[in-house]
């Protein structure tokens, strides 16, 4: 097989992987949005004791408003896909160059997706597996487990 054809397979596999990632993220977001409307996903934190309301337009009132916005933003940030790990490997021992890879992309709760692209001389296959709380209902390969463990260690201190 010519190197041009192998390169075309590689580009096609990368395109399919990115497309799978986009669909997985959209599915996670759609499910998160629909579950937010039905039941709360977390127990709301107790409100701090309120202070007398400052007059609108004063520095004190603006600081309080910005503080509330910051709290909301921090809560939303916990649900963004922000932890990533990639493990490259040679799946068949014949291709060289470690063309196959597994990538874990998770949020602070350990929810997200593991994408895997396995490349050989003849073809390329791409898989996406859903992750919930750092676990998957699907059986994970050793390389997928390694990517998941790397993300778990990276996210360690920030996971609530």
Secondary structure as the mmCIF struct_conf table of DSSP 4:
data_model
#
loop_
_struct_conf.conf_type_id
_struct_conf.id
_struct_conf.beg_label_comp_id
_struct_conf.beg_label_asym_id
_struct_conf.beg_label_seq_id
_struct_conf.end_label_comp_id
_struct_conf.end_label_asym_id
_struct_conf.end_label_seq_id
HELX_RH_AL_P HELX_RH_AL_P1 UNK A 3 UNK A 38
BEND BEND1 UNK A 39 UNK A 39
BEND BEND2 UNK A 41 UNK A 42
HELX_LH_PP_P HELX_LH_PP_P1 UNK A 43 UNK A 55
TURN_TY1_P TURN_TY1_P1 UNK A 56 UNK A 57
BEND BEND3 UNK A 58 UNK A 58
HELX_RH_AL_P HELX_RH_AL_P2 UNK A 59 UNK A 77
TURN_TY1_P TURN_TY1_P2 UNK A 78 UNK A 79
BEND BEND4 UNK A 80 UNK A 80
STRN STRN1 UNK A 83 UNK A 89
BEND BEND5 UNK A 91 UNK A 95
BEND BEND6 UNK A 97 UNK A 97
STRN STRN2 UNK A 100 UNK A 106
TURN_TY1_P TURN_TY1_P3 UNK A 108 UNK A 109
BEND BEND7 UNK A 110 UNK A 110
STRN STRN3 UNK A 112 UNK A 119
BEND BEND8 UNK A 121 UNK A 122
STRN STRN4 UNK A 124 UNK A 131
STRN STRN5 UNK A 132 UNK A 132
TURN_TY1_P TURN_TY1_P4 UNK A 133 UNK A 134
STRN STRN6 UNK A 135 UNK A 135
BEND BEND9 UNK A 137 UNK A 138
HELX_LH_PP_P HELX_LH_PP_P2 UNK A 139 UNK A 141
HELX_RH_AL_P HELX_RH_AL_P3 UNK A 142 UNK A 155
HELX_RH_3T_P HELX_RH_3T_P1 UNK A 156 UNK A 158
#
